[in-house]
């Protein structure tokens, strides 16, 4: 009976892993379509532990001196200098996808009525309005769907000296905004929506686990939200039981 329960848990973890892999495949496809830069800048590390140690080493920077900068900005840099900072590998791709979606919506809203007026001048005004409204509504729906899909995506994340997690996410217009929450607010999500790693008091969050610095990964105990790590642990337990 215990073996069946554990096998069911392993199957659920494998489903989450496949869902995460399909999400990554979508973002990679968008990256290829929107930029011609080297694909190596957007590739994930082959090993999670290697990626976390690399991100921790590359994002750590010495604190600024008092004379290097003035005001609150210098103090903020000092407070976060010794902290590892998570930066999403596909943040630029996500931003470009949103800009493309907004641009296509604006072009549709302006171009569709103009195209009908020039190509079908004999068409009745009511028919033109109906066609334009249908096309523009579809464009608005796809733009809203994209925002719903990638709204949990975290661009940057850092833990301040008080233990508060500060995350930067994308707004509907491709700009960024900052949100914060306590580490104790992080719980495993029960939602079936894609692109979600955990949820806190003010919404959903998604990070690329392979790119999180090891220091931050351990401090936030992200292993409890890492579907791949759960699947590997379940498979290992099943192998030990079979032996």
C-alpha positions in Angstrom: 0.0 0.0 0.0 2.8 2.4 0.8 4.5 1.6 -2.5 1.3 2.5 -4.4 1.0 5.8 -2.5 4.6 6.7 -3.2 4.3 5.8 -6.8 1.2 8.1 -7.1 3.3 10.9 -5.6 6.1 10.2 -8.0 3.6 10.4 -10.9 2.2 13.7 -9.7 5.7 15.1 -9.5 6.5 13.9 -13.0 3.4 15.7 -14.3 4.6 18.9 -12.7 8.0 18.5 -14.2 6.5 18.0 -17.7 4.3 21.1 -17.2 7.4 23.1 -16.3 9.4 21.7 -19.2 6.6 22.7 -21.6 6.6 26.2 -20.2 10.3 26.5 -20.7 9.9 25.2 -24.2 7.4 28.0 -25.0 9.7 30.7 -23.6 12.6 29.3 -25.6 10.6 29.4 -28.8 9.6 33.0 -28.1 13.3 33.8 -27.5 14.3 32.4 -30.9 11.6 34.3 -32.7 12.2 37.7 -31.0 16.0 38.0 -30.9 19.0 37.0 -33.0 21.5 37.2 -30.2 23.5 34.2 -29.1 21.4 31.4 -27.6 24.0 30.8 -25.0 22.9 33.9 -23.0 19.4 32.4 -22.5 20.3 28.8 -22.0 19.8 27.1 -18.6 22.7 25.5 -16.7 22.9 21.8 -17.2 23.1 21.2 -13.5 21.1 23.0 -10.9 23.9 23.0 -8.3 26.4 24.3 -10.8 24.0 27.0 -12.0 23.3 28.2 -8.5 26.9 28.4 -7.5 27.7 30.3 -10.8 24.8 32.7 -10.2 25.9 33.3 -6.7 29.5 34.1 -7.8 28.5 36.3 -10.7 25.9 38.4 -8.9 27.8 39.0 -5.7 29.6 42.4 -5.7 31.6 44.3 -3.1 29.8 47.1 -1.2 30.2 50.7 -2.5 32.2 53.1 -0.6 30.7 56.2 1.0 32.2 58.4 -1.7 31.2 56.3 -4.7 27.5 57.3 -4.5 25.2 59.5 -2.5 21.7 59.4 -1.2 19.6 56.4 -0.5 20.8 54.5 -3.6 24.3 54.1 -2.2 22.8 52.8 1.1 20.6 50.4 -0.7 23.5 49.0 -2.7 25.4 48.5 0.5 22.6 46.7 2.2 22.2 44.3 -0.8 25.9 44.0 -1.8 26.6 40.9 0.3 23.3 39.3 -0.6 22.9 37.0 -3.6 20.6 38.3 -6.2 18.5 36.1 -8.5 18.1 37.3 -12.1 15.8 35.5 -14.5 17.6 34.2 -17.6 14.6 34.7 -19.8 13.5 38.1 -18.4 14.4 40.0 -21.6 12.5 37.5 -23.7 9.4 37.8 -21.6 9.5 41.5 -21.9 9.9 41.4 -25.7 7.0 38.9 -25.9 4.8 41.4 -24.0 5.9 44.3 -26.1 5.1 42.3 -29.2 1.7 41.4 -28.0 0.9 45.0 -27.0 2.2 46.3 -30.3 0.2 43.8 -32.3 -2.9 44.8 -30.4 -2.4 48.5 -31.1 -1.7 47.8 -34.7 -4.9 45.7 -34.9 -7.0 48.4 -33.3 -5.8 51.0 -35.7 -5.2 49.0 -38.8 -8.3 46.8 -39.0 -10.9 49.6 -39.4 -8.6 51.5 -41.8 -8.0 48.3 -43.9 -11.8 47.7 -44.1 -12.4 51.2 -45.1 -9.9 51.2 -47.9 -10.5 47.7 -49.2 -14.2 47.4 -48.7 -15.7 51.0 -49.1 -19.0 49.6 -50.2 -19.5 47.6 -47.0 -22.1 48.8 -44.6 -20.8 50.7 -41.5 -22.5 48.2 -39.1 -20.7 45.3 -40.8 -17.3 47.1 -40.6 -17.9 47.9 -37.0 -18.8 44.3 -36.2 -15.7 42.9 -38.0 -13.4 45.4 -36.4 -14.9 44.7 -32.9 -14.5 41.0 -33.4 -10.8 41.2 -34.5 -9.9 43.7 -31.8 -11.6 41.7 -29.1 -9.7 38.6 -30.1 -6.4 40.6 -29.9 -7.4 42.0 -26.5 -8.2 38.5 -25.3 -4.9 37.0 -26.4 -3.0 40.0 -24.8 -4.9 39.5 -21.5 -4.3 35.7 -21.7 -0.5 36.3 -22.1 -0.5 38.7 -19.1 -2.3 36.1 -17.0 0.2 33.4 -18.1 3.4 35.3 -17.3 2.2 37.5 -14.5 3.9 35.2 -11.8 7.3 35.5 -13.6 9.9 37.0 -11.3 12.6 39.1 -13.1 14.8 39.7 -10.0 14.7 38.7 -6.4 16.7 39.5 -3.3 16.5 39.0 0.4 17.1 42.2 2.5 18.8 42.4 5.9 15.4 42.1 7.6 14.7 38.7 5.9 12.0 40.2 3.6 12.0 38.9 0.1 11.8 41.6 -2.6 10.8 40.4 -6.1 10.4 42.4 -9.3 7.7 41.3 -11.8 6.3 42.5 -15.1 3.2 44.7 -15.2 0.6 44.5 -18.1 2.5 47.2 -20.1 5.9 45.4 -19.9 7.1 47.7 -17.2 8.4 46.3 -13.8 7.1 46.7 -10.3 8.4 45.5 -7.0 6.5 43.4 -4.5 7.7 42.1 -1.1 6.7 39.3 1.3 8.0 37.5 4.3 9.7 34.1 4.0 7.0 32.6 6.2 4.4 33.7 3.7 5.7 31.3 1.0 3.5 28.2 0.7 3.1 25.6 -1.9 0.4 26.5 -4.4 -2.6 24.4 -5.0 -3.5 26.2 -8.2 -3.2 24.2 -11.5 -2.2 27.3 -13.5 1.1 27.0 -15.3 4.3 29.0 -14.5 3.9 29.0 -10.7 6.5 28.0 -8.2 4.9 29.1 -5.0 2.3 31.6 -3.7 2.6 34.3 -1.1 0.0 36.6 0.5 -0.2 38.9 -2.5 0.0 36.5 -5.5 1.8 33.8 -7.4 5.6 33.6 -8.1 7.7 31.7 -10.6 11.5 31.4 -10.7 13.8 29.3 -12.7 15.1 27.0 -10.0 18.3 26.2 -11.9 19.3 29.9 -11.9 18.7 30.6 -8.2 21.9 31.2 -6.2 22.6 28.4 -3.8 22.7 30.7 -0.8 19.2 32.0 -1.6 17.9 28.5 -2.6 18.9 27.1 0.8 17.8 30.2 2.8 14.3 30.1 1.3 14.1 26.3 1.3 13.1 26.3 -2.3 13.5 22.5 -2.5 10.0 22.2 -1.3 8.8 24.0 -4.4 11.2 22.4 -6.9 9.2 19.9 -8.9 12.3 18.4 -10.4 14.0 17.9 -7.1 10.8 16.3 -5.7 10.6 13.9 -8.7 14.3 12.9 -8.3 13.8 12.3 -4.6 10.7 10.2 -5.2 12.4 8.1 -7.8 15.4 7.6 -5.6 13.1 6.4 -2.7 11.4 4.0 -5.0 14.7 2.5 -6.2 15.8 2.1 -2.6 12.6 0.3 -1.7 12.9 -2.0 -4.7 16.4 -2.9 -3.6 
